[in-house]
Amino acid sequence: MAEKIGFVGVGRMGSNMARRLKESGYAVAAVYDVNAPAAQALAQELGCPACAELKEVTKLSDVIITVVTDDKAMKAIYNGGLLSRSRGKLFINCATVTPEVHVWVEAKAEKAGAQTVEACMASSITQAREGTLYLMCGGKPEAFERAKPILEKLSASNRYIGTSGTAAQVKALVNMVMNINTAGLAEGLGLGEALGLDLTTLREVFSQTGANSGVLRTDGEDMQKRDHACFFSAAHAAKDSGIALKLGKAQGLSLPLATATKKQYDRMVEKGLGELDKSGIAELTFKGRQPS
């Protein structure tokens, strides 16, 4: 019998992962979110309870998938009753948080007799809905093996990296490089427009030369058309670049490009643009677009 799944955090990613698992034959047993109306709406759609307390999610589920915003939120749920009566349960943590928080969660769960896996996502909302996420996983091998059938329904690829915290390190580097590439693309297209070049032609040339990148494919046209519907927010980009910079500082490394990129995303947040997609960084680089 397939294990019953609970979800803590049912925003854009968590809700679509829940829908995907439901369609894949898993019983979604319970959902919880600090945004109670969102949890209630999804619960009604999936035919499960929207729990008022975290401990109820654990009680009703065999496996609990968490998709929360940051370190503070992760610590809050694990200190807030999620581990109540959790012996034998498995927690799959999908949020982008610092590696040390994943290590902290694993130690706390093990004391309660539970298992944890970090399943860091390098994809967005569409992939969550379609079950084609790219997952980087960390934790004890036996916990990963238990989680694997569920992860396979959510992903096109799930890669076991190593012990707890290592997948989060890789995810931080992925997002650091992605954010740098996004900022570089925005500057290239912004300068191209200022020079009077045709941006569609410029993007084609970029795609066939050393200027090509994944973000050119996902964000280039959006930057040109100013379509910044959110798939990965500028606020999250700022947070994730900060995680990478903290790792670099601990290793005594200078990361000037990552530092400059974080400053750009921080600027977006300061100007009230933090909920735009990361492609919105183009608003800082194109002539005539700069917010006051």
N, C-alpha and C positions, 0 to 999 in steps of 0.2 A: 504494500500500500504506500502511495506517495505521501511524503511528509506534509503536514499542514503548515502553511506559510502565514506569518504575520508581517505587517509592514509598519515601521515607525518612520514617519516622514513621507508624505504623499503629495509632494509638489509635482512639478512638471516631470521630473525623472521617476520618482517613486511611484506615482500613479500609473504611468505607462508600463513600468516593470510589472506592477501588480496585474494590470490588464493582460499583459503578455503571458504571465504564468497561469492565470485563470484560463486563457484560451488554450494553453498547452496541457491542460488536464490537472493542474494542481488546485487543491482547495485553498483559497485565500481565506484564512480563518478570522482575521481581525486586522483593523487598520487604526492608526493613531497619528494625529498631527496637532501641533499647537494651534493651527488654524482649524478649529473644530468644524466649521461649515464645509470646508474642503474635504475633510475626512468623512463627514456624514454623507456628502454627495457621492463620493467614491464607494462608500460602504453600500449605499442603496443600489448603485450600479452593479456591484459585484455580488450582492446578496450576503453580506457579512456584517458583523457588528462594527460600529465605530466606538472604540473604547475611550472612556473618560480618563482612565488611569493606565500607566505603562505596564503595571504588573498584570493587568487583565490581558494584554497582548501576549505576554509570555505564557500565561496560564492556558490560553486557547491555542497556542501554536507549538510546533516542534522546532521550526526554524524561523528566526526573526531577522528580517532584512531591514537595516537602518540606512536612511538616506537623509542626513541632516546637513546643516549649513557649514559648521566650523567646529573648532576645538571646544569652544564654550558649550555649544549645543550637544556635542558628543558626550562631554563630561556630565552635563545636566541629565541626560537620559539614563546614563549608567549609574549615576548617583541618585536617580529619582524613582527607583523601584523596578527598572527593567530587569534586574537580576533576581528579583524576588521569585523564589521557587523555580530556579532556572537549571537545576541539576539535570544533566542529560540533554539540554537544549543546545542548539547551534545558532550563533549570531554571525550574520554576514554583513559586514560594514562597508558601505559603498561611498561614503562621503569623502571628499578630499580634505583630509586633516593632516596635521603634522605626524611624522613617523612615531614620535615618542608617545603620542596619544593612542595610536594603535597598540603599542607595546603595553601601555598602561591598561587599556581595555582588556587585552589578553590575560594579563596577570590577575586583574580583578575578576574576570569571568572564571578563570581556572580555580580560584579560591571558592567560587560558588558551585563548582562542579560542572561548568559549562564549557563549550568550545567556541572559538572565534576564528573568523577568516576575514582578512581585508580583501575586498574586491574593488580595486580602484578603476574607475571608468575613464576611457579616453574616447568617448563618443558623446552624442547628444540625444535630444528628445526623440527624433525620428528613429534612431537605432534602438533606443529603449523600447519603443512601441513594436518594432519589427523583430526584436530579439537578435540584433546584429551588433551588439556592443563589443568593443575591444576591452577586455578585462585583464588587469595585472593583479595577481593574487599573492598574498603572503600569509604566513601563519604555520601552524604545525601541519606536516604532510597528511596526517590522518584526518584533520579537520577539513583540509582542502578536498580530500577524496570523498568525504561525506557531502560536501557542498557541490561537488562537480556536476552531478545530474541536473541540479537546479541552474547552475551557472551556464551549462550547455544550452539550456532553453532560452537564456537571456542574451547569449553572445554568439558571434561568428568565430571568435577566438578568445580563449581564456588561458593566460600564460602564468604558470606558477613561477614566481621570482625567487622566493626563499623565506627566511624567517620573518616574523612579524616586524613590520616597519620598512622592510626592503621594497615592497611594492609601492608604498607611499613615497619612498625616495625616487623611484623610477617615474611615478606619476608627476611628481614635482618637476623633474627635469623635462618630461614631455611638455608640460604646460609652460614651463619657462621658455623653451625653444619655440613653441607655438606662438606665445605672446610676442616674443622678439620678432618672429617672422611677420606677424600681423602688423606690428608697428612699422616694420620696414616696408611692407607692401603699401601701407597707407601713405608713407612719405614718398614712395616712388610714384604712385598714382597721383598724389597731390601735386608733385612737381611736374608730372607729365601734363596735367590739366593746365597748370600755370604757364607752361611752354606752348600751349595751344595744340597739343597732340591729341589725336583721336584715341580715347581710352580703350575702346573695344579692340582696336588694332594693337595698342600697347599691351593689353592683357594677352592677346594671342602671341605676341613676340615673347613676352615673359614666359608663357607656358611652354615654349619650344627652346628655351635657353636656360642658362644657369640661374635665372631669376625665378624659375618655377618653384612651386611649393604647394603643400596641401591647402594652405589658407588662400592661395590664389584661386583655387577651385571653389572653396566654400564661401569666401568673403569678397573676392575681387569685384564681382558684378554688384554686390550689395553696397560696397563702398562707392562705386560709380553712381548708383541709382539712389543712394541715401536710404536704403531699406535696411534698418537695423532691428528688425523683429528679433526678439531675444531667444537664442539657443544656448549661448554661453555668455553670461553677462560680464560687463566691464568690471563690476564689483568683484566677481569671482576671479577674474583675471588678475586684479590687483592682489587679492588674497593669496592666490596660488604662486604668483611671482615672489611674494613675500616669504612663502615657505621655502622656496628654492634659495633665496638670498640668505635666509637663516642657516640653511645647510652649508652654503658656501662660506659664510662667516665662521662657522664652527671648524671648517677645514683650513681656515686662513687664506681663502681665495678671494681675489678681487673679481667681481663680475660686472663690469661697467655697462654692458649692453642690457643685462637683466635689470640693473639699477635704473637706467634711463627709462626702460619700458615701464617699470613699476611706477615711476614718477608720472608718466603719461596717463596710466590707468587711474592712479590716485587723483590726478587732476580732473579726470572725467567724473569721478565720484564726488569730488568737491563742488563741481559745477552742476550737480544733480543729474548726471547722465549715466550713473552707475548701473541702471537697469536696462540700458541699451545693450544690444549684442556687442561682443568684443570688436566687431567690424566698425562700431561707432567711433573708434579711435581716429578714423578718417575725418571726423568732424573737427579734430584739432589740427589737421595738416593741410586740408584743402583751403585755398584762398577764399575768403568771403564766408566761410562756414564757422569760424572760431566763435564759440560762445563767449559772451562778455564775462 
